[in-house]
Amino acid sequence: MTEAEIHIDYLDPDGFKRTHSVRSEIEAEDFLSDLQESIDVVTKDGFFLVMEETQYVFIPPGQVLRITFSLINEEEGS
């Protein structure tokens, strides 16, 4: 199984640096195109930190400081 771990450093409304992390399964051969698409979306459109039925928290693209990615390849039984 291959997973991508994405960390988005951003400034909260009070100006403090925070990090939002997401981890999901991906196809290893699609990693580069998925990576580019994620960077484009976050840096141009921002991202939703929380998206629930009663609460929505949006981080605008101007508040994003850095995006880092890790490709994690885990084999069954290891």
Residue pairs with C-beta under 8 A, 6 or more apart in sequence:
1 25
1 73
1 74
1 75
1 76
2 25
2 26
2 27
2 28
2 31
2 71
2 72
2 73
2 74
3 23
3 24
3 25
3 26
3 71
3 72
3 74
4 23
4 24
4 26
4 31
4 34
4 35
4 69
4 70
4 71
4 72
5 21
5 22
5 23
5 69
5 70
5 72
6 21
6 22
6 23
6 38
6 67
6 68
6 69
7 19
7 20
7 21
7 67
7 68
7 69
7 70
8 19
8 20
8 21
8 22
8 42
8 47
8 59
8 64
8 66
8 67
9 17
9 18
9 19
9 64
9 65
9 66
9 67
9 68
10 17
10 18
10 19
10 20
10 49
10 59
10 63
10 64
10 65
11 17
11 18
11 63
11 65
12 18
12 63
17 65
20 47
20 49
20 59
23 72
26 34
28 71
28 73
31 71
35 69
38 67
38 69
39 67
41 47
42 61
42 64
42 67
43 61
43 64
43 67
44 61
45 61
46 58
46 59
46 60
46 61
46 63
46 64
47 58
47 59
47 64
48 56
48 57
48 58
48 59
49 57
49 58
49 59
50 56
50 57
51 57
